[in-house]
Amino acid sequence: MARDPAWRLPLAYPPLYFAAAVANIKSQEKRIHRSERERVENRRRTSTVRTYFRRLERAIEGGDKNAIEAEHRALVSTIDKAAEHGALHRNNAARKKARAARILARSGQG
């Protein structure tokens, strides 16, 4: 039987690996699956924060003041949402927002 070529297509999200779920108890199996879903969601949120930092840096290189301010607002909002959902600790979020403010001030646009 030939293998379906669709198996090579990239996934929108990282695959959930349940191979490690070797629990004997039903509730523990559910907990393992839930933990994996939460891990992937936290990964997505923290990755998005890093992406927005790169977008802010690119906006600063471009020099458009409106774009810089919009990217900074979007970054701070993303950091707050990640902290609110528990993907980032509140001190880590505060540190990232302070870093974003420093980057903005250093650009001369803030």
C-alpha positions as CSV (number, residue, x, y, z in Angstrom):
1,M,0.0,0.0,0.0
2,A,1.4,3.4,-1.0
3,R,1.8,6.1,1.6
4,D,-0.3,9.1,1.2
5,P,1.8,12.1,0.1
6,A,-0.1,14.4,2.4
7,W,1.9,13.1,5.4
8,R,4.7,15.4,4.3
9,L,2.7,18.6,4.5
10,P,3.6,21.0,7.4
11,L,1.2,21.2,10.3
12,A,-0.4,24.4,11.5
13,Y,0.6,23.5,15.1
14,P,3.2,21.2,16.4
15,P,1.8,17.6,16.6
16,L,0.6,16.4,20.0
17,Y,2.6,13.4,21.0
18,F,0.6,11.0,23.2
19,A,3.1,8.2,23.0
20,A,4.3,9.0,26.6
21,A,0.7,8.5,27.9
22,V,1.3,5.1,29.6
23,A,-0.9,5.8,32.6
24,N,-3.2,3.0,33.9
25,I,-5.8,5.4,35.3
26,K,-8.3,7.1,33.0
27,S,-8.1,10.5,34.8
28,Q,-4.3,10.4,34.6
29,E,-4.5,9.8,30.8
30,K,-6.8,12.8,30.5
31,R,-4.4,14.9,32.6
32,I,-1.5,13.9,30.3
33,H,-3.4,14.9,27.2
34,R,-4.5,18.2,28.8
35,S,-1.0,19.0,29.9
36,E,0.2,18.5,26.3
37,R,-2.5,20.7,24.9
38,E,-1.6,23.4,27.5
39,R,2.1,23.1,26.7
40,V,1.5,23.6,23.0
41,E,-0.7,26.7,23.8
42,N,1.9,28.2,26.1
43,R,4.6,27.5,23.5
44,R,2.5,29.4,20.9
45,R,2.0,32.4,23.2
46,T,5.7,32.7,24.1
47,S,6.7,32.3,20.5
48,T,4.3,35.1,19.5
49,V,5.9,37.4,22.0
50,R,9.4,36.7,20.4
51,T,7.9,37.3,17.0
52,Y,6.5,40.7,18.1
53,F,9.9,41.7,19.4
54,R,11.4,41.0,16.0
55,R,8.5,43.0,14.4
56,L,9.2,46.0,16.7
57,E,12.9,45.9,15.7
58,R,12.0,45.8,12.0
59,A,9.6,48.7,12.4
60,I,12.4,50.7,14.1
61,E,14.8,49.9,11.2
62,G,12.0,51.1,8.9
63,G,11.7,54.4,10.8
64,D,8.0,54.9,10.4
65,K,6.8,56.4,13.8
66,N,3.2,55.2,13.5
67,A,4.3,51.6,12.7
68,I,6.7,51.7,15.6
69,E,4.0,52.8,18.0
70,A,1.6,50.2,16.7
71,E,4.1,47.4,17.0
72,H,5.0,48.5,20.5
73,R,1.3,48.5,21.5
74,A,0.7,45.1,19.9
75,L,3.8,43.7,21.7
76,V,2.7,45.0,25.1
77,S,-0.8,43.6,24.6
78,T,0.6,40.2,23.6
79,I,2.9,40.1,26.6
80,D,-0.1,41.0,28.9
81,K,-2.2,38.3,27.4
82,A,0.5,35.7,27.7
83,A,0.9,36.6,31.4
84,E,-2.8,36.6,32.0
85,H,-3.1,33.1,30.7
86,G,-0.1,31.9,32.6
87,A,2.3,31.3,29.7
88,L,4.6,33.9,31.3
89,H,5.2,34.7,34.9
90,R,4.2,38.3,35.8
91,N,7.7,39.3,36.6
92,N,8.9,37.9,33.3
93,A,6.2,39.9,31.6
94,A,7.2,43.0,33.4
95,R,10.8,42.5,32.4
96,K,9.8,42.0,28.7
97,K,7.6,45.2,28.7
98,A,10.5,47.1,30.3
99,R,12.8,45.8,27.6
100,A,10.3,46.9,24.9
101,A,10.1,50.3,26.4
102,R,13.9,50.6,26.4
103,I,14.0,49.6,22.7
104,L,11.4,52.2,22.0
105,A,13.2,54.9,23.9
106,R,16.5,54.0,22.3
107,S,14.9,54.4,18.8
108,G,14.1,58.0,19.6
109,Q,10.5,57.5,18.7
110,G,9.1,57.0,22.2
